[in-house]
Every structure is written in structure tokens, then in C-alpha cells.
Amino acid sequence: MASRGVNKVILVGNLGANPDIRFLANGDRVTVIRLATGEVWKDQNGTHQERTEWHQVVFYRRLAEIAGELLRKGSKIYVEGSLRTQQWEKDGEKRTTTEVVANDLQILNRANAHEAAVGNSDQQNFAKPRQHRSYSSARCG
């Protein structure tokens, strides 16, 4: 009997661009984002170093709708999911990409609070801290 492994990813980072919204042949929505995570450290000489990693994150069904509607470039989010490798061929060359398939999303802050609140005449809402919003594929779909 094969043992069951663990395939879980947890990321906290910022969107590098607005979400890319697509539709599958069956009409289901798919939202793809590029998420930047960073590390900061001092090397052996005491020099400040930093590195940014870019992750492709994919949302399906209801999470795709939520991500497409609420996320914008610069949004800070927490996302949980699993790794999935896609393979395809382009110009006779095999290509591979690894993406995170999200099953949990928490919006930690929205970029452009003004745009997110368009239509809201109560300007004082911009100064009020917002609750973190949490969405899960188990609750969405």
C-alpha cells in the first residue's frame, strides 16, 4: 500500500499584476495571479541581502470569482493550496511549469482602497481598519 504524502503550500505576498481571468470550456471561471514573496537576510559579511520569488497561483470556481473581483495589483494576501505541475509542448519543445492551486484565500489588505470602495460615499471608511476576509474552496463551492 502506497503511503500518502503531503502537498501543501502556504504563501503570504503581494500581487505583481491584476488577476488574469479566464473561462474553461464548461464555463467555469479560472483566475490566475502572480504572487511575490520575499526574503531578507544578512550574509556572512553583514551585507543586507534580499530575494523575491514569484509564484503562479490558480483559483477555480467560487474562489476564482472572489479573487477576480477583489484582488488587484499590490494586494497582500495569504493563500494555501497544493503544488501542481503542468506540461505542454510549444514549438516542438517540452515545457513545464509548477503552480499553486489555491483552496484558501485571506485578503490581508487591498491595494487602492479608494478603488475598492467606489460608490461608497462615506469617505471615513478609508481610515478604518478592515477585518481580514477569509475564503475557502470548501465554503465556496
Long-range contacts (C-beta under 8 A, 24 or more apart in sequence): 7-82, 7-83, 8-80, 8-81, 8-82, 9-79, 9-80, 9-81, 9-82, 9-83, 9-100, 10-78, 10-79, 10-80, 11-35, 11-37, 11-55, 11-57, 11-78, 11-79, 11-80, 11-100, 12-37, 12-76, 12-77, 12-78, 12-79, 12-108, 13-37, 13-38, 13-55, 13-76, 13-77, 14-74, 14-75, 14-76, 14-77, 15-71, 15-72, 15-73, 15-74, 15-75, 15-77, 15-111, 16-54, 16-73, 17-73, 18-71, 18-72, 18-73, 19-67, 19-68, 19-71, 19-72, 21-64, 21-68, 28-60, 28-61, 28-64, 29-60, 29-61, 29-64, 29-65, 29-68, 30-58, 30-59, 30-60, 30-64, 31-58, 31-59, 31-63, 31-64, 31-65, 31-67, 31-68, 31-71, 32-56, 32-57, 32-58, 32-59, 32-99, 33-57, 33-59, 33-67, 33-71, 35-77, 35-79, 35-100, 55-99, 55-100, 56-97, 56-98, 56-99, 56-100, 57-81, 57-99, 57-100, 57-102, 58-84, 58-99, 58-100, 58-101, 58-102, 59-102, 59-105, 60-101, 60-137, 61-137, 61-140, 61-141, 62-135, 62-137, 62-140, 62-141, 63-102, 63-103, 63-105, 63-135, 63-136, 63-137, 63-140, 63-141, 66-105, 66-135, 66-140, 67-102, 67-105, 70-107, 70-110, 70-116, 70-133, 71-107, 71-110, 72-110, 72-111, 72-112, 72-115, 72-116, 73-111, 74-111, 74-112, 75-107, 75-109, 75-110, 75-111, 76-107, 76-108, 76-109, 77-105, 77-106, 77-107, 77-108, 78-104, 78-105, 78-106, 78-108, 79-104, 79-105, 79-106, 80-104, 102-137, 103-136, 103-137, 103-138, 104-134, 104-135, 104-136, 104-137, 105-134, 105-135, 105-136, 106-132, 106-133, 106-134, 106-135, 107-132, 107-133, 108-132
